[in-house]
Amino acid sequence: MIDLNKIKDDGLVRLYSALIKELKDRKIIRTKNIIGDLGEYLAIYHYNNTPGLPNLQAAPAGTQNIDAISRNGERYSVKSSSGNLTGVFYGLNDPNSKDIEHQKFEFVVIVKFKDDFELDKILELPWDKFLVHKKWHKTMRAWNLSLSKKVINDCNIIYDIEN
């Protein structure tokens, strides 16, 4: 284990840069959205290494609305959170739309990090429950989820640091 207290500040910055490069080389992260990429990686990893859960593969880069696909064709939107809100969901109808909302995915997978970015929980919410709980983010003009007890109670717990 590296004793980070013995490394000077400029050394920590270089170490961080080297770590980001290594994470990209290993295809753990793909973009500058480090938390989002880590969430996708950890979600797919836990699904593929937990008996009884479907195996997932990352959706091709640029695929709209989904981040992973199961072998059975089920679509997963993965959102990371280090607070009580998820990232936003684009491509859905505005709140006042009269259009029918076409299903974009079967499940939302929420990867919840602690304040220090340690993995806390991985939660799975089906599309129908997503529609019940989604909240309009006026500034972003998109939807997100508030991680309330109601939302968490409607989720399947895939991983919990407490267990």
C-alpha positions, 0 to 999 in steps of 0.5 A: 500500500502506498503511504500518500502522506509521504508524497509531496503535493506536486507528486500527488498531482503527477500520481493523479495524472498517471492514475487517470491515464492508466484507468483510460488505458485499461478502459475503466474510464472512457471520457472526462466524466470520471464519476460517470465512467467509474459508475458504468464500469462498477455497475457492469462489473458487479452485474457480471460477477454476481450470480443471478444477475444478467451479464451486461456489456457496455453499449457502444460509445454514442448510444443514446439513453443507455449505457449497458445491454444484457445478453437478453437485449434489456437496456440499462441506463447507468447514473452515478451519484455522490449526493442525493441526485442522479445525473440527468436523463435526456431524450424524454418528453418535457413535463407538459408534453402530450406525446406518449413517452416511449420506453427508452430502457428497461432499468436505471442502475444508480451507482451511489458513491460516498463523499470520498467516492468510495462505492456505497450502493448499486441500485436498480429501478425498473422503467415503470418506477422510474416514470413514477419518481422522475423529477424535472430539472428545469435548468438542465431541461431534463429529468433526474432522480432524487434518491429519497427513501421512496425511490430507494425502497422501489429499487432492487439492491445490487450492492450495499457496502453495509452488507 
